[in-house]
Amino acid sequence: MKAIVISAHGGPEVLTVTELPDPVPADGEVLIRVKAFGLNHAEAYMRSGAWGQVAAVTGIECAGLVEGDPSGKLPVGTRVVAILGGMGRTRNGSYADLVTVPATNVVAVNSQLPWADLAAVPEVYATAYSALHGNLALRPAETLLVRGATSALGQAAVNLAAHHGATVLATTRNPAHAPLLKDLGACDVLIDDGHLAAEVEHRGLAVDALLDIVGNTVLRDSLSTVGPRGRVCQVGFLGGFSPVVDFDPIADLPSGVQLSFFGSAFVLGTPVYPLSDVPLNEIYAQVEAGALRARPTRIFRFDEIVEAHRVMEAGQAVGKMVVVLD
């Protein structure tokens, strides 16, 4: 099979197209013929060596057709999406013609959306849905602030929360992105200079819940941004991986404010966080109906993977990018 391997840790240029033996599914696995896969910052971190030793073939999600299922539950030719399950970390991932995935991390899809559109949804929408409804228990009419909203995950969160009936505030560092976020459902857009708490107080806003995709660099400020008994969920590290220096819960965690973390890469598809909890087929139906805007912002060919990673690392995606296979 054709596959893209990490030839050495480094920049986008280390991604190399090569030939590898076809994988064979073991019991409890599904073999998928990949038709398209989404691009994620996690794959750039794995490629660069930031996450240590990982599988040679990266890629944490895909859309494709079942090529084999030893259990017989999924017939050959079934349209599926697959998310995580160790892909790209502990086992070869989706940057390939074929990939084996734990059956717990594979979902049969009813949608007839094009492969590129199918591949734009799984990781970011499953993560956003899990964080919004699991960690934050977001209720209609509550006010949610999405910090890092122009990222693919942020846009999914804005989309889902607005569709759920929440009042959504979105942040960006670039004022030019405000119209995009409002089109996705944000009622207002705040320019993030690292001091959102002061801006929220100045505007007289009340924030019930905050989804933080920027991460540790703004954690103290995020905790101060929500109101009494507010909830903060951290789901990303767009601001970098450095830990919060000298974090002191007594001084830095306001009384009554709840802080949680959702690491989709480690838990989605496990017995505690089954993919059946995420209504992916409902989400696809809403995309088809135009109620959710989840189409890819840019589509690359398999042999354009180096350029795709360069665009992603330069922050030029402004949404979800995908790669389609011939």
SEMARLUM-906430 format. One record per atom (N, C-alpha, C, CB): x, y, z; residue in three letters. Coordinates in steps of 0.1 Angstrom, whole numbers, plus 5000, padded with zeros to 4 digits. Atoms other than C-alpha are relative to their C-alpha. Glycine has a CB too. Layout:
N
XYZALA ...
//
This chain:
326
500849885000MET 500050005000MET 500950125000MET 499050005012MET 499349875000LYS 501050364996LYS 499750075014LYS 499550104989LYS 500149944987ALA 501750545029ALA 500950125001ALA 500349905011ALA 499249894997ILE 503150865042ILE 500749985014ILE 499250145001ILE 499350034987VAL 505850805069VAL 500850125005VAL 500949884998VAL 499149904994ILE 507751025093ILE 501449954999ILE 499650035015ILE 498750065002SER 511250965080SER 501050045011SER 500550054987SER 499249964989ALA 512751155109ALA 499250115007ALA 501550054996ALA 500749894994HIS 511551405135HIS 500550134994HIS 500150005015HIS 499649875006GLY 511451755120GLY 498850074994GLY 501149984990GLY 501049925006GLY 509551995098GLY 499249924990GLY 500650114993GLY 500950065010PRO 506951915071PRO 500749914990PRO 499150104993PRO 499250075010GLU 509651795047GLU 500449865004GLU 501250084997GLU 499650144996VAL 510251475067VAL 498949904997VAL 500350005015VAL 501150085004LEU 506851345056LEU 500349944986LEU 498750075000LEU 499550065012THR 507751095028THR 499049894995THR 501449935002THR 500950105006VAL 505450895005VAL 500849874997VAL 499350054987VAL 499350135002THR 506550525004THR 499049894998THR 501049975011THR 500850125000GLU 505250175000GLU 500349915012GLU 500449914987GLU 500050084988LEU 504449955030LEU 499149884997LEU 499650075013LEU 500950125001PRO 502949605033PRO 498650035005PRO 500649885008PRO 501449984996ASP 499149595035ASP 499849955015ASP 499049934991ASP 500350054986PRO 498049575072PRO 498949895000PRO 499650125009PRO 500950114999VAL 496049275083VAL 499250025013VAL 500649865000VAL 500749974987PRO 493249325109PRO 500049885009PRO 498550044997PRO 500150114990ALA 493349125141ALA 498650005006ALA 501150035011ALA 501350014993ASP 490349025162ASP 499850145007ASP 499949885009ASP 500349874993GLY 488649345175GLY 500550124992GLY 500750005013GLY 499549895008GLU 490049555146GLU 499250004987GLU 501549994997GLU 500749985013VAL 488549685113VAL 501150054990VAL 498850095001VAL 499249955011LEU 490549725081LEU 499250104991LEU 500649884992LEU 500749905007ILE 489650045063ILE 500850054988ILE 499750135009ILE 499449935011ARG 490450165028ARG 499750155001ARG 499549944986ARG 500249854997VAL 491050535034VAL 499750074987VAL 501350055006VAL 500449915012LYS 489350775010LYS 500350145003LYS 498549994998LYS 499649864996ALA 490151095029ALA 500350005015ALA 498850104997ALA 499749984986PHE 491651205062PHE 500150155003PHE 501349935004PHE 499849864996GLY 491551525082GLY 501450035005GLY 499050035011GLY 498749954994LEU 494651725092LEU 499850065013LEU 500650104990LEU 500249964986ASN 495151785129ASN 501450055005ASN 499549895008ASN 498849964994HIS 497751975149HIS 500749895007HIS 499850125009HIS 499450114993ALA 498351655168ALA 501049934991ALA 499049905005ALA 499150065009GLU 499951515137GLU 501350084998GLU 499349974986GLU 498849925001ALA 502351805134ALA 500949985013ALA 499650154999ALA 499250024987TYR 503351755171TYR 500749864999TYR 499150015012TYR 499450135001MET 503951385164MET 501250004990MET 499049894996MET 499050005011ARG 505951455132ARG 501250085005ARG 499450084988ARG 498949924996SER 508151715150SER 500849935011SER 499550135005SER 499350064989GLY 509051485179GLY 499550055013GLY 501450014999GLY 500449944987ALA 507251695205ALA 499349905009ALA 499050124997ALA 500750104992TRP 505351385217TRP 500849885001TRP 498649974994TRP 499150114999GLY 508351155217GLY 499849904989GLY 499749935014GLY 500050105010GLN 508450825199GLN 498549964997GLN 500749875005GLN 501350035005VAL 505350755178VAL 500149914988VAL 499250134997VAL 500050095011ALA 504250535150ALA 500650074987ALA 498549964997ALA 499449955012ALA 505950575116ALA 499050074991ALA 500749894992ALA 501149945009VAL 502650655098VAL 499150075010VAL 499249894993VAL 500949914992THR 500750945114THR 498650004995THR 500650145002THR 501449995004GLY 497151035111GLY 499049955011GLY 499749944987GLY 500850044989ILE 494451025138ILE 498549984996ILE 500150095012ILE 501450025004GLU 491251005118GLU 499949984985GLU 499150135003GLU 500250025014CYS 489850905084CYS 498549974997CYS 500949894995CYS 501350055005ALA 486750835063ALA 500449904988ALA 499150124995ALA 499750095011GLY 486650535040GLY 499049885000GLY 501449945002GLY 500950125002LEU 485250185032LEU 500649895008LEU 499949974985LEU 499650124993VAL 485449875053VAL 500649904989VAL 498949935008VAL 499450105009GLU 487949635036GLU 500049865007GLU 501550044997GLU 500050134993GLY 487749365063GLY 499650025015GLY 501349934999GLY 500449994986ASP 486149305097ASP 499949855005ASP 498750075002ASP 500050144996PRO 487048965113PRO 498749975008PRO 501249985009PRO 501250034993SER 483948995135SER 498849984991SER 499750115011SER 501150005009GLY 481649025105GLY 498950105003GLY 499449865001GLY 501049904996LYS 479749315121LYS 499950104989LYS 500350065013LYS 500149905010LEU 480649555094LEU 500449944986LEU 501050125003LEU 499850065013PRO 480249425058PRO 501150084992PRO 498749994992PRO 499149935009VAL 482949505032VAL 499250104992VAL 500749894991VAL 500649905008GLY 482149825015GLY 499250105008GLY 499149944990GLY 500749904991THR 480449995045THR 500750135001THR 499849935014THR 499449874998ARG 481050365047ARG 500250035014ARG 499150114993ARG 499749984985VAL 482750445080VAL 500950125001VAL 500749885005VAL 499049914996VAL 484750705098VAL 500749945012VAL 499450155004VAL 499350064989ALA 487450625123ALA 500850115007ALA 501049894996ALA 499349904992ILE 488950835151ILE 500949945011ILE 498950095007ILE 499150034989LEU 491950785173LEU 500249855002LEU 499550065013LEU 499750144997GLY 492250445190GLY 501549974999GLY 499249924990GLY 498550025001GLY 496050485191GLY 500650034986GLY 500349865003GLY 499549965013MET 496250585154MET 501050115000MET 498950034990MET 499049895001GLY 499450775147GLY 500950005013GLY 499450134998GLY 499250004988ARG 500650725183ARG 500649865003ARG 499250045012ARG 499550134997THR 500950355192THR 499849904989THR 499249955013THR 500250085011ARG 499850215159ARG 500050094987ARG 498749915001ARG 499949925013ASN 500250325122ASN 498650064998ASN 500449914988ASN 501249935001GLY 497650585114GLY 499550014986GLY 500350145005GLY 500950005011SER 495450705086SER 500750074987SER 498850085003SER 499349945012TYR 498050875062TYR 500449884991TYR 501250095004TYR 499750125008ALA 497850565040ALA 498849954993ALA 500549885009ALA 501150065007ASP 495750365016ASP 499149915009ASP 500549914988ASP 500750094991LEU 494850115043LEU 500450035014LEU 500249864996LEU 499749994986VAL 494650135081VAL 499149905008VAL 499850155005VAL 500750084990THR 493649895109THR 499750095012THR 500749875003THR 500449924989VAL 491650055137VAL 499249925010VAL 499150124995VAL 500850084991PRO 490149915169PRO 498550034997PRO 500350055015PRO 501449995004ALA 486449845162ALA 499350105009ALA 499449865001ALA 500649904991THR 485550065192THR 500150144995THR 500549995014THR 499749865005ASN 486850365173ASN 499650024985ASN 501550035001ASN 500550005014VAL 485050295140VAL 498450025001VAL 500349884992VAL 501449975000VAL 481550435132VAL 499549994986VAL 499650145006VAL 500650015013ALA 479350335103ALA 499250134998ALA 499149874998ALA 500749885003VAL 477950645086VAL 498949984989VAL 501050114996VAL 501150015010ASN 474650685067ASN 500150114989ASN 498750025007ASN 499949895009SER 475651005050SER 500649974987SER 500750125007SER 499450025013GLN 476351025013GLN 500850134996GLN 498949984990GLN 499149895003LEU 478451345017LEU 501249964993LEU 500350075013LEU 498750035007PRO 481651354996PRO 501049965011PRO 500550124992PRO 499050054991TRP 484651185012TRP 500750125008TRP 501049924993TRP 499349894994ALA 486351525019ALA 499150065011ALA 500350114990ALA 500949954990ASP 483251645038ASP 499949915012ASP 498650034994ASP 500150104989LEU 482951325058LEU 501350015009LEU 499949864995LEU 498850004993ALA 486651355068ALA 500250125008ALA 501249984991ALA 499949874993ALA 486251715080ALA 499350005014ALA 499550114992ALA 500949994988VAL 483951615109VAL 500649925012VAL 498749944997VAL 499950094989PRO 485051315131PRO 500850065013PRO 500749884996PRO 499249964988GLU 487851445154GLU 499550135007GLU 501550014996GLU 500349874994VAL 486951805159VAL 498550005005VAL 500250114990VAL 501450004995TYR 483151745162TYR 499849915012TYR 499149974989TYR 500150094989ALA 483551445185ALA 500650065012ALA 500749874997ALA 499449944989THR 485851635207THR 499250125006THR 501550054997THR 500849884995ALA 483751955208ALA 498749955006ALA 499750094988ALA 501350054995TYR 480551765214TYR 500349945014TYR 499449894991TYR 499750064987SER 482151565243SER 500350105010SER 501249904998SER 499749904990ALA 483551865260ALA 498850095003ALA 501250094994ALA 501149914997LEU 480452085256LEU 498949935008LEU 499450044987LEU 501150074993HIS 477951815268HIS 500549925011HIS 499349924990HIS 499550084989GLY 480151605290GLY 500750085011GLY 501049904995GLY 499349924990ASN 482651835308ASN 499250125004ASN 501350044994ASN 500649874996LEU 480752165306LEU 498549995002LEU 500250104989LEU 501450024998ALA 477152025306ALA 499250124996ALA 499749975015ALA 500649875005LEU 476152325285LEU 498549994998LEU 500750044987LEU 501550005002ARG 472452415286ARG 499650114991ARG 499450025014ARG 500549895009PRO 470452615261PRO 499850125008PRO 498749954993PRO 500149874994ALA 470352985269ALA 501150045009ALA 498750005008ALA 498849964993GLU 473652975288GLU 500950074991GLU 500749875007GLU 499049935008THR 476553185276THR 501349925001THR 500250155005THR 498750085002LEU 479552995263LEU 501050094993LEU 499849874992LEU 498949945006LEU 482853155255LEU 501049904994LEU 500850105009LEU 499150105006VAL 485052965230VAL 501350084997VAL 499449954986VAL 498749935001ARG 488653075233ARG 500949924990ARG 500750015014ARG 499350075010GLY 490652995202GLY 499049954989GLY 500849885005GLY 501150055007ALA 487552985181ALA 500249994985ALA 498850105002ALA 499850015014THR 489053025146THR 500749874996THR 500950114995THR 499550135003SER 490752685149SER 498949914996SER 500749945013SER 501050095005ALA 488952385134ALA 499249955012ALA 500649884993ALA 500850044988LEU 487952265169LEU 499250115005LEU 501049955010LEU 500849884995GLY 486852615179GLY 498850024991GLY 500950125000GLY 501249985009GLN 484652645148GLN 499049905003GLN 500550004986GLN 501050104997ALA 483052315156ALA 499350035012ALA 500749865001ALA 500749964988ALA 482352425191ALA 499050114999ALA 501150035011ALA 500949885002VAL 480852755181VAL 498749954992VAL 500750114991VAL 501050065008ASN 478752565155ASN 499049925008ASN 500549924989ASN 500850094992LEU 477452305179LEU 499350075011LEU 500949885006LEU 500649934989ALA 476852535208ALA 498950094996ALA 501150085008ALA 501149915005ALA 474852785188ALA 498849924995ALA 500650084988ALA 501150085004HIS 472852505173HIS 499249945012HIS 500549884991HIS 500650054988HIS 472152385208HIS 499250105007HIS 501149955010HIS 500849904994GLY 470652715217GLY 500750095010GLY 498949955007GLY 499349924991ALA 473452865237ALA 500450144994ALA 501449935004ALA 499449885005THR 474653225234THR 501549995000THR 499550125010THR 498650045002VAL 478153195220VAL 500850134998VAL 500249914988VAL 499049905002LEU 480953445224LEU 501349934995LEU 500350085014LEU 498850065006ALA 484053365203ALA 501150105000ALA 499749954985ALA 498849925000THR 487553485204THR 500949974988THR 500849985013THR 499050025010THR 490153545178THR 501150115002THR 499450024985THR 499049904999ARG 493453735176ARG 500050094987ARG 501449945001ARG 500149935012ASN 492553855141ASN 498650064997ASN 500549914988ASN 501349955002PRO 489654095137PRO 499449964986PRO 500050155001PRO 500650035014ALA 489253995100ALA 499349875001ALA 501249994990ALA 500750134998HIS 487953655113HIS 498750015006HIS 500949905007HIS 501249984993ALA 485053805131ALA 498849964992ALA 499950145005ALA 501250035008PRO 482553775102PRO 499849844999PRO 500150064986PRO 500150155001LEU 483353395098LEU 499449955013LEU 501449944998LEU 500550054988LEU 482753335135LEU 498550035002LEU 500850055012LEU 501449964999LYS 479453525134LYS 499149924991LYS 499850154997LYS 500750085009ASP 478353325104ASP 499849865006ASP 500749994987ASP 500250134993LEU 478953005125LEU 499150005011LEU 501449965004LEU 501049994989GLY 476653135152GLY 500450085012GLY 499749865004GLY 499649924989ALA 478653355175ALA 499250135000ALA 501550034999ALA 500849874998CYS 476653645189CYS 500950125001CYS 499249995013CYS 499149904999ASP 479753845195ASP 501449944999ASP 499950095013ASP 498650045002VAL 483553825188VAL 500950095008VAL 500449994985VAL 499049924992LEU 486253935212LEU 501449984995LEU 499949965016LEU 498650015004ILE 489754005202ILE 500949975012ILE 500550144993ILE 499250054989ASP 492053805224ASP 501450055001ASP 500049844999ASP 498649954997ASP 495053985237ASP 500649945012ASP 500050165001ASP 499550074988GLY 495553745266GLY 499450055012GLY 501550025001GLY 500649944987HIS 493453955290HIS 498550004998HIS 500650145003HIS 501550005002LEU 489853845283LEU 499250035012LEU 499649864995LEU 500849974988ALA 488753865319ALA 499750155002ALA 500849955012ALA 500249854999ALA 489154245319ALA 499150044989ALA 501450074999ALA 500949965011GLU 487454275285GLU 498549965003GLU 500449944987GLU 501450054996VAL 484454055297VAL 499450095011VAL 500149865004VAL 500549914989GLU 484154265329GLU 499650144994GLU 501050015011GLU 500249865006HIS 484454595309HIS 498750004992HIS 501150044991HIS 501350005008ARG 481554485286ARG 498849965008ARG 500249904989ARG 501150044991GLY 479454365315GLY 499449874996GLY 498950114999GLY 500450135004LEU 479254015301LEU 500049905011LEU 500849954988LEU 500050114990ALA 478353705321ALA 500249874993ALA 498650005008ALA 499650125007VAL 480053385310VAL 499749885010VAL 501550014996VAL 500350124992ASP 478653055323ASP 501049894998ASP 498649954997ASP 499150115003ALA 481052825306ALA 501050054989ALA 499349874995ALA 498949965009LEU 484352855287LEU 500749884995LEU 501050105007LEU 499250115006LEU 485952615263LEU 501350064995LEU 499249944988LEU 498749945002ASP 489652685262ASP 500949914991ASP 500850035013ASP 499150075010ILE 491652575231ILE 501450055000ILE 499350004987ILE 498749945000VAL 494552805237VAL 500949935010VAL 499950155003VAL 499250084991GLY 495652625268GLY 500750075012GLY 501049924993GLY 499349964988ASN 498152675296ASN 500450155001ASN 501249925002ASN 499549865000THR 499353025285THR 499050095005THR 500550034987THR 501149914996VAL 495953175293VAL 499149945011VAL 499250044988VAL 500950074991LEU 494552935319LEU 499650095012LEU 500749885006LEU 500449914989ARG 494653185348ARG 499050104996ARG 501250075006ARG 501049905005ASP 492853445327ASP 498749944997ASP 500650074988ASP 501350075003SER 490253195315SER 499249975013SER 500349864993SER 500750034987LEU 489453095351LEU 499450135006LEU 501049945010LEU 500549874995SER 488953465359SER 498950054991SER 501150105002SER 500949955009THR 486753515329THR 498549955003THR 500449964986THR 501450054998VAL 483753295339VAL 499550065013VAL 500049855001VAL 500749954988GLY 481253405365GLY 500049915012GLY 498650044997GLY 500150084988PRO 480553265400PRO 499449864996PRO 499250065011PRO 500450135003ARG 480152885397ARG 500149974985ARG 498649975005ARG 499750035014GLY 481352895361GLY 500849884998GLY 500750124993GLY 499350125003ARG 482852605343ARG 501050034989ARG 499149894996ARG 498949995010VAL 486152595323VAL 500449864996VAL 501250095005VAL 499550135005CYS 487152305301CYS 501150034990CYS 498949914993CYS 498949985009GLN 490552295285GLN 500149884991GLN 501450015008GLN 500050115010VAL 490752095253VAL 501250014990VAL 498750004992VAL 499049985010GLY 493752235234GLY 501250075006GLY 499550074988GLY 498849944996PHE 497252375236PHE 500650094989PHE 501149905004PHE 499649925011LEU 497352625207LEU 501150105004LEU 498950084994LEU 499049904995GLY 499452855229GLY 501349935004GLY 499550075012GLY 498750074996GLY 502152585236GLY 499849915011GLY 501150105003GLY 500150114990PHE 502852295259PHE 500650045014PHE 500649884995PHE 499349974987SER 504752475287SER 499050005011SER 500750144999SER 500950014988PRO 503152405321PRO 499750145006PRO 500549915010PRO 500349874993VAL 501552685341VAL 500950015012VAL 498450005005VAL 499049984990VAL 504352805363VAL 499350045013VAL 501050104996VAL 500449974986ASP 503652805401ASP 498550015001ASP 500650135004ASP 501450004999PHE 499952735396PHE 499649965014PHE 499349914990PHE 500550024986ASP 498252755431ASP 498550005000ASP 500750115009ASP 501550005000PRO 494652645433PRO 499450105010PRO 499549865003PRO 500549914990ILE 494152855464ILE 500050154994ILE 500850005013ILE 499949865005ALA 495253175446ALA 499450014986ALA 501450055000ALA 500349995014ASP 494453095410ASP 498749944996ASP 501149934992ASP 501250065003LEU 491252895411LEU 498950075008LEU 500049855002LEU 501149934992PRO 488253125420PRO 499149915007PRO 499350104991PRO 500950084992SER 485952985446SER 498749974991SER 499650075013SER 501250045007GLY 483152785430GLY 500249974985GLY 498950105001GLY 499850025014VAL 484652775395VAL 500649864998VAL 501150104995VAL 499650145003GLN 485052425380GLN 501050004988GLN 498849914998GLN 499150025011LEU 488052335359LEU 500249854996LEU 501450065004LEU 499950135004SER 488252025338SER 500849994987SER 498649934998SER 499250025012PHE 490251875309PHE 499449894992PHE 501549985003PHE 500450115008PHE 489251665280PHE 501049974989PHE 498650034993PHE 499050045010GLY 491951475261GLY 499549894991GLY 501249955008GLY 500750105008SER 490151305233SER 501049894995SER 499450074988SER 499050105005ALA 493351125221ALA 500149885009ALA 501350074997ALA 499850104990PHE 493450925253PHE 498849925004PHE 500650065012PHE 501250064994VAL 489850845260VAL 498949964990VAL 499450095010VAL 501150035009LEU 487550855229LEU 500049854995LEU 500050104988LEU 500050145004GLY 486450495221GLY 500249915011GLY 501049984989GLY 499850094988THR 487150365256THR 498649975006THR 500950065010THR 501350034994PRO 484350205277PRO 499450125007PRO 500249885009PRO 500549894993VAL 484050525297VAL 499650114991VAL 501150055010VAL 500449895010TYR 483850755266TYR 499849934987TYR 501250104999TYR 500250075013PRO 482350535239PRO 499650104989PRO 498949905002PRO 500449915011LEU 481850685205LEU 498550004997LEU 500749964987LEU 501450005001SER 478250595207SER 499350115007SER 499449865005SER 500549884993ASP 477850885230ASP 500050134991ASP 500850035013ASP 499949895009VAL 478651115201VAL 499149984988VAL 501550034995VAL 501050035011PRO 475751145176PRO 500650044986PRO 498750085003PRO 499449965013LEU 477951155145LEU 499150004988LEU 501249914997LEU 500950005012ASN 475251055121ASN 499050115001ASN 499249865000ASN 500949884999GLU 472951325135GLU 500850134995GLU 499550025014GLU 499249885004ILE 475851575130ILE 500150004985ILE 501449995007ILE 499950015015TYR 476351455094TYR 498750054994TYR 500449864995TYR 501349965005ALA 472551495088ALA 499950155000ALA 498949935007ALA 500149854998GLN 472751855101GLN 501050074990GLN 500350045014GLN 499149945010VAL 475751925078VAL 499350004987VAL 501449925000VAL 500750015013GLU 473851795048GLU 498850104999GLU 499449864999GLU 501149905000ALA 470852015058ALA 500450145000ALA 499149975012ALA 499549875000GLY 473052315061GLY 499950075014GLY 499350094991GLY 500149954986ALA 472352355099ALA 501350025006ALA 499149915008ALA 498649994995LEU 476052295107LEU 500950034988LEU 500449885008LEU 499149965011ARG 478852445086ARG 501449925003ARG 500350154999ARG 498850084997ALA 481552165087ALA 500849964987ALA 499649885007ALA 499350035012ARG 482852165051ARG 501550045002ARG 499350074988ARG 498649974999PRO 486652165047PRO 500350134993PRO 500849894993PRO 499649885005THR 488252495041THR 501049994988THR 500750095010THR 499050025011ARG 490952345018ARG 500249854999ARG 501350075003ARG 499850145003ILE 491452005002ILE 501349984992ILE 498849944991ILE 498750035006PHE 494851854993PHE 500049864995PHE 501250025010PHE 499850145005ARG 495951554973ARG 501149935009ARG 500650004985ARG 499150084991PHE 497951274990PHE 501550054998PHE 499949854996PHE 498649975003ASP 501251384973ASP 500350155004ASP 500349984986ASP 499849864995GLU 500651744987GLU 500150015015GLU 498950094995GLU 500150004985ILE 501051645023ILE 501050105006ILE 500349865005ILE 499049904994VAL 504251855029VAL 499450145000VAL 501349994992VAL 500649875001GLU 502552165016GLU 498850025010GLU 499550034986GLU 501149994991ALA 499452085037ALA 500550025014ALA 499249865000ALA 499449984986HIS 501552065069HIS 500650145001HIS 501049895003HIS 499549865000ARG 503252395060ARG 498950105002ARG 500850034987ARG 501149914999VAL 499952565056VAL 499449995014VAL 498949974990VAL 500650024987MET 498652415089MET 500950075011MET 499949855003MET 499149954990GLU 501752515109GLU 500150154999GLU 501449944998GLU 499949865002ALA 501652865094ALA 498750075005ALA 500250044985ALA 501249954995GLY 498152905108GLY 499150064989GLY 500350115010GLY 500749955011GLN 496652965074GLN 498749934996GLN 500950014988GLN 501150085003ALA 493952705075ALA 498750075002ALA 500049875008ALA 501249934996VAL 491252905092VAL 498849904999VAL 499750134992VAL 501050105001GLY 489252585096GLY 500649864997GLY 498950034989GLY 499650145002LYS 489452215088LYS 500549984986LYS 498949905003LYS 499450045013MET 491752095060MET 500049854999MET 501450064998MET 500150155001VAL 491551745046VAL 500949964988VAL 498649954998VAL 499250065011VAL 493551515022VAL 499149904994VAL 501449955005VAL 500850105007VAL 491751304996VAL 500949914993VAL 498950064991VAL 499250105007LEU 493150984981LEU 499349974987LEU 500249875008LEU 500550025013ASP 492750894945ASP 499049885000ASP 501149974990ASP 
//
